[in-house]
Amino acid sequence: MAHLQIDDPETFFRTFADLLAAGEDDKHMARKLGCSRGESKRRRQAFQKGGIVTEKGVSKEKLDAWLSSSDGQRAQRQWEGHHKRQQAMGATGTKPQKGFRRQPEVKRGWMRQKI
């Protein structure tokens, strides 16, 4: 299951709501979106408690209201910070990872000096 390439926090939360409405479980959502399972679980509970995602589907009006609220803005800033840290480590796939350090061709063992 491949990660989705998401570089925008608003797109992340809209995609999360769509996956949640489609019935995906926390494990698969976390893998697709590149977040932790705990974060996926907390976000699912918050979206269901706030009425953003119901059995009928995603309430676009409530999602837009949440994204513009202080809680939504704070969540977006946290996501941006986390995403930048992942990019710096090369974990998101949006930036090429640094190459592996070359191993020396001959390993030098500890040499005992004769006295």
Helices and strands as residue ranges (DSSP letters): H 9-21, H 26-33, H 37-49, H 60-68, H 70-89
